[in-house]
Amino acid sequence: MAVELNEIEEAEVELEQWLVEQAENDIPEVVLVGLLRDYADDIEQLGYVSRMWGRNNR
């Protein structure tokens, strides 16, 4: 499945907005980095984003 450049840019903007919101809510940046690394590792191992993540109440 090909991803268009505008889709990548849109996802990047949304991620940046989410990260800023979390930082403004006093979530330490080191925590955010850890979360991103953990999810990146999971995605790398699975080869995809688990659709079940959106259904879990973390």
C-alpha positions in Angstrom: 0.0 0.0 0.0 1.5 3.3 -1.1 1.4 6.2 1.3 1.1 9.6 -0.2 3.3 12.4 1.1 0.4 14.5 2.3 -0.8 11.5 4.5 2.7 11.3 6.1 2.7 15.1 6.7 -0.8 15.0 8.2 0.2 12.1 10.5 3.3 14.0 11.5 1.3 17.1 12.4 -1.2 15.1 14.4 1.6 13.3 16.3 3.3 16.6 17.0 0.1 18.1 18.3 -0.5 15.1 20.5 3.0 15.3 21.9 2.7 19.0 22.7 -0.7 18.4 24.4 0.9 15.7 26.6 3.9 17.9 27.5 1.5 20.8 28.3 -0.3 18.4 30.6 3.0 17.9 32.5 3.8 14.5 31.1 7.7 14.4 31.2 9.3 14.3 27.8 11.4 11.3 28.9 8.1 9.4 29.4 6.9 10.3 25.9 10.2 9.2 24.4 9.9 5.9 26.2 6.4 5.4 25.0 7.3 6.2 21.4 10.3 3.8 21.6 8.2 1.0 23.0 5.5 1.4 20.3 8.1 1.6 17.6 9.7 -1.6 18.8 6.3 -3.3 18.9 5.5 -2.1 15.4 8.9 -3.2 14.1 8.4 -6.7 15.6 4.8 -7.1 14.5 5.3 -5.5 11.1 2.1 -3.5 11.6 0.1 -1.4 14.0 -2.2 -3.6 16.1 -5.8 -2.5 15.6 -6.5 -3.8 19.0 -4.5 -1.0 20.6 -7.4 1.4 19.9 -9.8 -0.8 21.8 -7.8 -1.1 25.0 -8.3 1.3 27.8 -4.6 1.9 28.8 
